[in-house]
Amino acid sequence: MQAHQSLATAIGGPPRGGAGETGDGTLDRFADLIVRFAANVQPGQIVAISTEPGKLDLTRAIAERAYRAGAKFVDVLQFDMHVKRSRLLHAAEDTLDYVPPWYGERALALGEHRAARIALTGPSMPGLLSDLDPARAGRDQLPFLRESAQVVNARTTNWTAVPCPTGPWASLVYPDVEPAEALERLWDDVLHMCRLDEPDPVAAWTARQDTLTGVAERLSQRRFDAVHFEGPGTDLRIGLLPSSRWISARFETIDGIRHMPNLPSEEIFTTPDPQRVDGTVRSTKPLVAGGTIIRGLRARFEGGRAVSIEADEGGELLANYAQRDDGASRLGEVALVDRDGRIGPLDTVYYDTLIDENAASHVALGSAYEFTVGAEDQESINRSQIHIDFMIGSPEVDVTGLTADGDRVPVLRNGAWQI
């Protein structure tokens, strides 16, 4: 086997060897990009960090950089999937959907205090819940909180979600190499897709966002009535609302703080008409929901509702999620991803929705983003307690814009923008 050249080593010194650790310089540069660019922490802000076991080093580095940026207070909240497993195994059935009210109150309070929010993603214990009863697992959606969607739509916090490599996650992505090498490879991938290998990562991201924002503006100007996905196992028409507006991951709070909600992000997205989705779709990548890996997902939509959800593995869990409320079986997001990003060309499944959804076009069951439609369509968007993305795009999947007059306009062909 050819020796693996570590990007983490090249740009930040030798790895220290622990889970979630790269060289000192690399970790600091990564934390600085997260705090100062992606979340754009402002002096005097409260900074909330959501993390998991195994991600302590990056959590601490982010906290340090946040205080250096002038944070008033850094509040760290850790969620342990092992504790969730114990609940699913032993708690009474009628308690599994209970969420302590202070969880939601905390999320809303962060909005009221105009806090910055940083979440570290990546499965810390992949597959830990896969052997459990999907009906029971589907009742407990933590750490997801419905109040988080309210805060996002209110645009009261500048926030970002960023992948943090861990040993178990690395071994899932690279199962055929030794754990230490797998972790090194995953760190290299994450640093590459976050553009930490660029002399000026902020400038690199700014240029990429400019490109995606330009595409989004052109799509919005066309005022398509629907988009049509066609490929192996997929023939899906997704209606759009009259005021649906395509945007990139260049967000701005109501106070004017620009931030990047996902790092990395290669998508443009909008809110569909939840009543006008019809056809069949097949996922092109696995997804992780509630700690369970779902592979080979297939869904059929009629009149906007997912009337059938099946999968080769883990499908019952998503089917149960889709019954959570009236909007859980309808779409709240449709997103397009081209082939020029940093993730797709790596040709790797990462089992982290944040990453995989930015390698391929995708849709989401559940809640919609209010700020992608005009005031006249606010009552028409989908609302739900869930928001679960799954990937449906690939170079083999064509995306076509449909006009109200019936014209068909190519949008993506072989992963390349046509508009």
C-alpha positions in Angstrom: 0.0 0.0 0.0 1.3 3.4 -1.0 2.0 5.7 2.0 -0.7 8.2 2.7 0.3 11.8 2.5 -1.5 13.7 5.2 -2.8 17.2 4.4 -3.3 17.7 8.1 0.4 17.1 8.6 1.4 19.2 5.7 -0.4 22.4 6.7 -0.5 22.1 10.5 2.4 19.9 11.9 2.3 16.3 12.9 -0.9 14.8 14.2 -1.0 14.5 18.0 -2.8 11.1 17.6 -6.0 11.5 19.7 -9.5 11.2 18.3 -10.5 14.5 16.8 -6.9 15.8 16.8 -4.7 17.1 14.1 -1.7 19.3 14.3 -1.9 22.3 16.6 -1.8 24.8 13.7 -4.4 23.0 11.7 -6.9 22.8 14.5 -6.5 26.5 15.3 -6.9 27.5 11.7 -10.0 25.3 11.4 -11.5 26.7 14.6 -10.7 30.3 13.5 -12.5 29.7 10.1 -15.5 28.4 12.0 -15.7 31.2 14.5 -14.7 34.2 12.4 -16.1 33.3 9.0 -18.8 30.5 9.1 -20.5 31.6 12.4 -19.1 35.1 12.2 -19.1 35.5 16.0 -19.4 39.2 17.1 -17.9 40.8 20.2 -20.2 40.5 23.2 -22.2 37.6 21.8 -23.1 34.4 23.7 -21.8 31.4 21.7 -23.5 28.0 22.0 -21.6 24.9 20.9 -23.4 21.6 20.3 -21.1 18.7 20.5 -20.7 15.0 21.3 -18.2 12.7 23.0 -15.1 12.3 20.9 -15.1 15.9 19.7 -13.6 17.6 22.7 -10.4 19.0 21.1 -12.2 20.9 18.3 -14.9 22.0 20.8 -12.2 23.5 23.1 -10.4 25.1 20.1 -13.6 26.7 19.0 -14.3 27.9 22.5 -10.9 29.5 22.7 -11.2 31.2 19.4 -14.7 32.4 20.3 -13.4 34.1 23.5 -10.5 35.6 21.4 -13.2 37.0 19.1 -14.8 38.7 22.0 -17.5 36.3 23.1 -19.3 37.1 26.3 -19.9 33.5 27.2 -19.4 30.1 25.6 -22.1 27.6 26.4 -21.2 23.9 25.6 -24.0 21.3 25.3 -23.0 17.7 24.8 -25.4 15.0 23.5 -24.4 11.3 24.2 -25.9 8.7 21.8 -25.2 6.0 24.4 -27.6 7.6 26.8 -30.2 7.8 24.0 -29.7 4.1 23.4 -30.3 3.3 27.0 -33.5 5.3 26.9 -34.8 3.5 23.8 -34.0 0.1 25.4 -35.5 0.7 28.8 -37.8 3.7 29.0 -41.6 3.4 29.1 -43.1 3.5 25.6 -45.3 6.5 26.4 -42.3 8.6 27.5 -40.1 8.2 24.4 -41.4 11.4 22.6 -41.0 13.5 25.8 -38.6 16.4 25.4 -37.8 18.4 28.5 -39.3 21.8 28.0 -36.0 23.6 29.0 -34.4 22.1 25.8 -36.7 24.1 23.6 -36.7 27.1 25.9 -32.9 27.2 25.7 -33.1 27.2 21.9 -35.6 30.0 21.9 -33.6 31.9 24.5 -30.5 31.8 22.3 -32.5 33.6 19.6 -33.8 36.1 22.1 -30.2 36.9 23.2 -29.0 37.1 19.6 -26.5 34.3 20.2 -24.1 32.6 17.8 -24.6 28.9 17.4 -22.0 26.3 16.3 -22.9 22.6 15.9 -20.3 19.8 15.3 -21.6 17.1 13.0 -20.5 13.7 12.0 -21.7 10.4 13.5 -19.7 9.9 16.7 -21.2 6.4 17.2 -22.4 5.3 13.8 -24.9 2.5 13.7 -25.3 2.5 17.5 -29.1 2.4 17.3 -29.5 0.3 14.1 -30.4 -2.9 16.0 -33.2 -1.2 18.0 -37.0 -1.3 17.3 -37.5 1.4 14.6 -41.0 2.2 16.0 -39.5 3.1 19.4 -36.5 4.8 17.8 -38.8 6.9 15.6 -40.5 8.4 18.6 -37.3 9.9 20.0 -35.9 12.6 17.7 -33.4 14.1 20.0 -31.1 15.9 19.6 -33.3 17.5 17.0 -35.6 20.2 18.4 -38.5 21.7 16.6 -37.7 25.1 18.3 -34.4 25.1 16.3 -36.4 25.5 13.1 -38.3 28.4 14.6 -35.0 30.1 15.5 -33.6 29.6 12.0 -36.7 31.0 10.4 -36.7 34.0 12.7 -33.1 34.7 11.7 -32.2 35.8 15.2 -28.9 33.8 15.5 -25.8 33.6 13.3 -25.1 29.9 13.1 -23.1 27.1 11.4 -22.8 23.3 11.4 -19.3 21.9 10.8 -18.0 18.3 10.6 -15.7 17.0 13.3 -13.9 13.7 12.5 -13.8 11.0 15.1 -12.3 7.5 15.2 -15.6 5.5 14.9 -16.8 7.8 12.1 -13.5 7.5 10.2 -13.6 3.6 10.4 -17.1 3.7 8.9 -15.9 5.8 6.0 -12.6 3.9 5.5 -13.2 0.4 6.9 -10.3 -1.3 5.0 -7.5 0.6 6.6 -6.1 0.8 10.2 -8.0 3.1 12.5 -5.2 5.7 12.8 -4.9 6.0 9.0 -8.7 6.1 8.6 -8.9 9.1 11.0 -6.0 10.8 9.2 -7.7 10.4 5.9 -11.0 11.7 7.2 -9.3 14.8 8.6 -7.6 15.3 5.3 -10.9 15.1 3.5 -12.7 17.5 5.9 -9.8 20.0 5.7 -9.9 19.8 1.8 -13.7 20.2 1.5 -13.6 23.1 4.0 -10.8 24.7 1.8 -8.3 24.8 4.6 -5.7 23.8 2.0 -6.1 27.2 0.3 -3.7 30.0 1.2 -6.8 32.1 2.0 -9.8 29.9 2.8 -12.1 32.9 3.3 -11.3 34.2 -0.2 -11.8 30.8 -1.6 -15.2 30.5 0.0 -16.2 34.0 -1.0 -15.5 33.2 -4.6 -17.4 29.9 -4.5 -20.4 31.6 -2.8 -20.4 34.3 -5.4 -20.7 31.6 -8.1 -23.5 29.8 -6.4 -25.3 33.0 -5.5 -25.2 34.0 -9.2 -26.7 30.7 -10.3 -29.4 31.0 -7.6 -30.3 34.5 -8.8 -30.6 33.3 -12.4 -32.8 30.4 -11.4 -35.1 32.7 -9.3 -35.5 35.0 -12.3 -36.8 32.2 -14.4 -39.8 31.6 -12.0 -40.1 28.0 -12.8 -43.4 26.3 -11.9 -41.6 23.1 -11.0 -38.4 21.1 -11.3 -38.2 17.6 -12.7 -35.6 15.0 -11.5 -35.0 12.1 -13.9 -32.5 9.3 -13.5 -32.2 5.6 -12.5 -35.1 4.9 -10.2 -36.2 8.5 -10.2 -38.9 10.4 -12.0 -40.0 13.1 -9.6 -41.8 16.4 -10.3 -41.6 19.0 -7.5 -43.8 22.0 -7.8 -42.6 25.4 -6.6 -44.6 28.3 -5.1 -45.1 31.5 -7.0 -42.6 33.4 -4.8 -40.1 30.5 -4.3 -36.6 32.1 -4.3 -33.4 30.1 -4.7 -30.6 31.0 -2.4 -27.1 29.9 -1.5 -25.7 29.3 2.0 -24.9 33.0 2.4 -27.3 33.9 5.2 -27.9 37.1 7.1 -29.5 37.6 10.5 -32.2 40.2 11.1 -29.4 42.3 12.6 -27.3 42.1 9.5 -24.7 39.5 10.5 -23.7 37.5 7.5 -22.9 33.8 8.2 -22.5 30.5 6.5 -25.0 27.9 8.0 -23.1 24.9 6.7 -19.3 24.6 6.4 -18.8 23.1 3.8 -21.8 24.1 1.6 -22.0 23.6 -2.2 -25.8 23.9 -2.6 -28.5 26.3 -3.7 -32.0 25.6 -2.4 -35.6 26.8 -2.1 -39.0 25.9 -0.6 -41.2 23.8 -2.8 -45.0 23.6 -2.9 -45.8 20.9 -0.4 -49.0 20.0 -2.2 -47.4 19.4 -5.7 -44.9 16.6 -5.5 -45.5 13.6 -7.6 -43.5 10.5 -8.7 -40.9 8.2 -7.5 -37.4 8.8 -6.2 -34.4 6.7 -5.2 -31.7 8.0 -2.9 -28.2 8.1 -4.3 -26.4 8.1 -1.0 -27.1 6.6 2.4 -28.3 8.9 5.1 -28.1 8.9 8.9 -31.2 9.8 10.9 -31.5 9.5 14.6 -28.3 7.5 14.8 -29.6 4.9 12.3 -28.0 4.4 8.8 -30.6 4.3 6.0 -29.5 2.7 2.8 -31.3 2.2 -0.5 -34.1 4.6 0.2 -37.1 4.6 -2.2 -40.1 6.8 -1.9 -43.3 7.5 -3.9 -45.2 10.8 -3.7 -48.8 11.5 -4.7 -50.3 15.0 -4.3 -47.3 16.1 -2.3 -47.4 13.3 0.3 -44.9 10.5 0.6 -47.3 7.6 0.3 -44.6 4.9 0.3 -41.2 4.9 2.0 -39.0 1.8 1.8 -35.3 1.1 2.1 -32.9 -1.8 1.9 -31.9 -0.9 5.5 -33.4 1.4 8.1 -36.5 2.4 6.1 -38.9 1.8 8.9 -37.3 4.5 11.0 -37.8 7.1 8.3 -41.4 5.9 7.6 -42.1 6.4 11.3 -40.6 9.8 11.3 -42.8 10.7 8.3 -45.9 10.0 10.4 -44.9 12.4 13.1 -47.3 15.1 12.1 -49.2 16.3 9.0 -46.2 17.9 7.4 -43.7 15.2 8.1 -44.5 13.3 4.9 -44.3 16.4 2.7 -41.2 18.2 1.3 -39.9 21.4 2.9 -36.8 21.8 0.8 -35.4 21.1 -2.6 -31.7 21.7 -3.2 -29.4 21.5 -6.2 -25.7 20.7 -6.2 -23.3 20.9 -9.2 -20.1 18.9 -9.8 -17.7 21.7 -9.2 -17.7 21.6 -5.4 -15.0 20.0 -3.3 -17.1 17.0 -2.0 -18.6 15.2 -5.0 -15.3 14.6 -6.8 -14.0 12.8 -3.7 -16.5 10.0 -4.7 -16.9 8.9 -1.0 -19.9 8.3 1.1 -19.4 10.1 4.5 -22.6 9.0 6.3 -23.0 12.6 7.5 -25.9 14.5 5.9 -24.1 17.8 6.2 -21.3 16.5 3.9 -23.3 14.1 1.7 -26.0 16.6 0.9 -23.4 19.0 -0.4 -22.1 16.3 -2.8 -25.5 15.7 -4.4 -28.9 17.4 -5.0 -31.3 16.6 -2.3 -34.8 17.1 -0.8 -36.0 17.2 2.8 -39.1 15.9 4.4 -40.5 18.3 7.0 -40.2 21.9 7.8 -39.5 24.6 5.2 -37.4 27.8 5.3 -39.7 30.8 5.5 -37.2 33.2 4.2 -37.1 31.6 0.7 -40.6 32.6 -0.1 -42.5 35.9 -0.1 -45.0 37.0 2.4 -47.9 36.0 0.1 -46.8 32.3 0.3 -46.0 32.1 4.0 -49.2 30.2 4.7 -48.5 27.7 2.0 -45.1 26.4 3.0 -44.7 23.1 4.8 -44.5 23.0 8.6 -43.4 20.0 10.7 -41.5 18.9 13.8 -38.9 17.2 11.5 -36.5 18.2 8.8 -34.7 15.2 7.3 -32.6 15.6 4.1 -31.9 12.8 1.7 -29.8 12.8 -1.4 -31.4 12.1 -4.8 -28.8 13.7 -7.2 -25.9 12.3 -9.2 -24.3 12.9 -12.6 -26.9 10.4 -13.9 -29.8 12.4 -12.6 -31.0 15.3 -14.9 -32.7 18.3 -13.4 -35.1 20.3 -15.7 -37.0 23.4 -15.0 -40.7 23.4 -16.0 -42.4 26.7 -16.9 -46.1 27.4 -16.4 -46.5 27.2 -20.2 -45.1 23.7 -20.3 -41.6 24.5 -21.6 -38.7 22.4 -20.4 -35.4 24.2 -19.6 -32.3 22.1 -18.7 -30.8 23.1 -15.3 -28.3 20.3 -14.5 -26.9 17.8 -17.0 -24.1 15.5 -15.9 -23.7 17.6 -12.8 -23.0 20.9 -14.8 -25.1 24.0 -14.6 -27.0 24.7 -17.9 -28.5 28.0 -16.8 
